[in-house]
Amino acid sequence: MKEVRGTGKTTVLRGLSYQGQFALVKKILELFDNNDYIGLYQKSDTNQVRAFSGGDLSEDVWTKISLL
């Protein structure tokens, strides 16, 4: 996702995370176990993320690398 402030990206990603999905089923383990998948939310350090740019590579190439 591109960095745009105030669009609710973090809220959505947290809601899809393991903790978010567990909270949505009111912390009832039997209901949570019916999920086919869970998500993991890891906040990235923006200084480290910015390192993945430049280097004579186009933004398209960096995007493809980040999707691997």
N, C-alpha and C positions, 0 to 999 in steps of 0.2 A: 504494500500500500504506500502511496506517495505521502510525504509528510505535509498534511494539511491540519491546522489546529482547529479544535472545536467541532469535529464532525462525529464524534462518538466512537472512533475506532477502538480505543482502549476499552470502553464500556462493552462493546460487542465482543471483543476478543476475551475479556475476562468472563463474560457470560457463557462463552463456549468452552471455557477451560474446565478442568476436572472439578475445581472448587465451585465454579459457577453452576455446573450441571448438577452437582450434589445438592447445592442449596435449592435449586429449582424443584427437586423432588422431595423437598421438606426434610432432607437428610434421612430418608427412609432407604436403607441399603438395598432392600429387595427391588424397589423401583429403579434405583440407580444401576443395579446389575443388568437391567433390561436394555441399557444403552449398547449400541453396536460399536461405538467409538467414543473416545474422549479427546479433548484438546489440551494442549499444554501452553501456558502463557509465560513468556520470558521477556521481560522488558530489556531492551537493548541499550547499551551505553552509546549515546549519540557520537561521542568522539571516536569510538571504534568503528561504528557504521560508516562515518564519513571517510574512513581510510579506504573503503571499497569504492573508489572513484578515481578518475584520472588514469595516469599510467599509460597514456596513449591508447586507451581502450574507449570505445564509444559507450554511451549510456545503454544502448541496446545490448551490447556484449555483457556489461555488468548486470543488467536485468536478467539475462539468460543464466549467468553464473549464480545469481542469488536464488533462482528458482530451482536449482538442482537439489 
